[in-house]
Amino acid sequence: MTKDTSTKNNDEPVNLSRSEQKRNQVLESAMELFCQNGFPLTSMDEVAKHAGVSKQTVYSHFGSKDDLFVAAIDSKCVAHQLTSDTLMDAADPQRVILQFAKQFGELIVSKDTMTVFKTCVAQADTHPEASKLFYNAGPKHVLGLIREYLTKVNQHGEYYFEHPHDSAVRLCLMLFGELKLRLELALETDHLELSRQQYLQDTAEMFLRAHKVTLK
């Protein structure tokens, strides 16, 4: 089988089969079209044409447009390393939470994420199914990862999260920051982008301090 060399986010070379290459082409085209047209106005035929593959190829990888949309959203999480593999080391929450804050903080203000989010909001009344798919594949999935991680952190005794799900929600919403709000409103953001990394670090550290177990 023909293979091609690509790179991961960490710049390590990775060999992709022809099938994997086509799958990535489909995902990239799908995300571009979902951003341009929204979920309801994007068809599998258009995705196939844009990706330069047959419609049969698209369906061989993704059984429906719903599946393709979910996979496209999930691919963005994977690209930013927001997976269960990243949230593994429960003995070192200082490092893991900071890493998560930076990766999640970059994802939520990325151009594709913002565009799809705005499109879902704009079409929520007429096509609520797209909003539900987006929520389940993106926010709900990430919240689940953090909730499970915080539950494991509790077992080590250094930090305690009484309600891990609520804590996960608070962390994610704090990481949005002013930058995401201004991007949603198409306002100027240059001054916030310059201090974004420091904001994410400060937020992660504040979150952990609030949950640190103190000995009486």
C-alpha positions in Angstrom: 0.0 0.0 0.0 1.3 3.4 -0.9 2.3 5.5 2.1 3.2 9.2 2.4 5.1 11.0 5.1 3.4 13.8 7.0 4.0 15.4 10.4 2.3 15.5 13.7 1.9 18.6 15.9 5.1 17.6 17.7 6.9 17.5 14.3 7.6 13.8 14.4 7.2 12.2 11.0 4.3 9.8 10.5 3.5 7.6 7.6 -0.1 7.8 6.3 -1.6 5.2 4.0 -3.5 6.3 0.9 -6.8 5.7 2.7 -5.7 7.8 5.6 -4.5 10.6 3.3 -8.0 10.6 1.6 -9.7 10.6 5.0 -7.7 13.7 6.0 -8.5 15.4 2.7 -12.2 14.8 3.4 -12.0 16.1 6.9 -10.1 19.3 5.8 -12.6 19.9 3.0 -15.5 19.3 5.3 -14.3 21.7 7.9 -13.7 24.4 5.3 -17.2 23.9 3.8 -18.9 23.7 7.2 -17.2 27.0 8.1 -18.2 28.7 4.8 -21.8 27.4 4.4 -22.8 26.0 7.8 -24.0 22.4 8.5 -27.4 22.4 6.7 -26.0 23.9 3.4 -23.1 21.5 3.1 -23.6 18.3 1.2 -21.6 15.1 1.0 -21.4 15.7 -2.8 -19.8 19.1 -2.2 -17.3 17.7 0.3 -16.3 14.9 -2.1 -15.8 17.4 -5.0 -13.9 19.8 -2.8 -11.6 17.0 -1.5 -11.0 15.6 -5.0 -12.4 12.2 -4.1 -15.5 10.2 -5.0 -18.7 10.4 -3.0 -18.2 6.7 -2.3 -14.9 7.4 -0.7 -16.5 10.0 1.6 -19.2 7.5 2.6 -16.7 4.7 3.1 -15.0 6.8 5.9 -18.1 8.6 7.2 -21.5 7.0 7.1 -23.5 10.2 7.1 -23.1 14.0 7.2 -23.7 13.9 10.9 -20.8 11.5 11.3 -18.6 13.7 9.1 -19.4 16.8 11.1 -18.7 15.1 14.4 -15.4 13.7 13.0 -14.4 17.2 11.7 -15.0 18.7 15.2 -13.1 15.8 16.9 -10.2 16.2 14.5 -9.7 19.8 15.8 -9.6 18.4 19.4 -7.0 15.8 18.3 -5.0 18.4 16.5 -4.7 20.4 19.7 -3.9 17.3 21.7 -7.2 17.4 23.7 -7.4 13.7 24.2 -7.5 11.3 27.1 -3.8 10.6 26.5 -3.0 14.2 27.4 -5.0 14.0 30.6 -3.3 10.9 32.1 -0.9 11.8 34.9 -3.1 12.4 37.9 -0.1 12.7 40.1 1.1 15.9 38.4 -2.0 18.1 38.0 0.2 21.3 37.9 1.8 20.3 34.6 -1.3 18.6 33.1 -3.8 21.4 33.9 -1.4 24.0 32.6 -0.9 22.0 29.4 -4.6 21.6 29.0 -5.2 25.3 29.6 -2.8 26.3 26.8 -4.1 23.7 24.3 -7.8 24.3 25.1 -7.2 28.0 25.2 -5.7 27.9 21.7 -8.5 25.7 20.3 -11.5 27.8 21.4 -10.2 30.9 19.7 -8.9 29.3 16.6 -10.4 30.5 13.3 -12.2 27.3 12.4 -13.7 26.8 15.9 -14.9 30.3 16.1 -16.4 30.1 12.6 -18.3 26.9 13.2 -19.5 28.1 16.6 -20.9 31.3 15.1 -22.5 29.4 12.3 -24.2 27.0 14.7 -25.5 29.9 16.8 -26.8 31.7 13.8 -28.7 28.6 12.6 -29.7 27.3 16.0 -33.4 28.2 15.6 -33.8 26.6 12.2 -31.2 23.7 12.5 -30.8 22.9 16.2 -29.4 19.5 15.3 -26.1 21.1 14.2 -25.8 22.8 17.6 -26.4 19.6 19.4 -23.8 17.7 17.2 -21.3 20.5 17.8 -21.9 20.5 21.6 -21.6 16.7 21.9 -18.5 16.4 19.8 -16.7 19.5 21.2 -17.7 21.0 24.6 -19.4 18.0 26.1 -16.5 15.7 25.1 -13.8 18.0 26.5 -15.8 18.5 29.7 -16.0 14.7 30.1 -12.2 14.4 29.7 -11.6 17.0 32.4 -14.2 15.6 34.7 -12.7 12.2 34.6 -9.2 13.6 35.1 -10.2 15.6 38.1 -11.9 12.6 39.6 -8.6 10.7 39.4 -6.7 13.7 40.9 -8.9 13.5 43.9 -7.5 10.1 44.7 -4.0 11.5 45.3 -5.1 13.8 48.1 -3.2 17.0 47.1 -6.2 18.6 45.5 -9.9 18.0 46.0 -12.8 18.7 43.6 -16.1 18.1 45.3 -18.1 18.2 42.1 -15.6 17.4 39.3 -18.1 18.2 36.5 -18.9 21.6 37.9 -15.2 22.3 38.4 -14.5 21.3 34.7 -17.2 23.7 33.6 -15.7 26.5 35.6 -12.2 25.9 34.3 -13.3 25.9 30.7 -15.4 29.0 31.0 -12.6 30.9 32.8 -10.2 29.9 30.0 -12.5 31.6 27.4 -11.5 34.9 28.8 -12.3 38.3 27.2 -10.6 37.3 24.0 -13.3 34.8 23.0 -16.0 37.2 23.8 -14.5 39.9 21.6 -13.9 37.5 18.8 -17.5 36.5 18.9 -18.5 40.1 18.5 -15.8 40.8 15.8 -14.1 43.4 18.0 -10.4 44.3 18.0 -8.3 41.8 20.0 -4.6 42.6 19.4 -4.0 43.7 22.9 -5.5 40.5 24.3 -3.7 38.2 22.0 -0.4 39.5 23.2 -1.2 38.6 26.8 -3.1 35.4 26.0 -0.5 32.9 27.2 0.0 34.6 30.5 -3.8 34.8 31.0 -4.1 31.0 30.4 -1.2 30.2 32.8 -2.6 32.5 35.5 -6.1 31.0 35.2 -4.7 27.4 35.5 -2.7 28.3 38.6 -5.6 30.1 40.2 -7.9 27.1 39.5 -5.5 24.7 41.2 -4.9 27.0 44.2 -8.7 27.1 44.8 -8.8 23.4 45.1 -5.6 22.6 47.0 -6.0 20.6 50.1 -4.8 22.5 53.2 -3.8 20.7 56.4 -5.4 22.0 59.6 
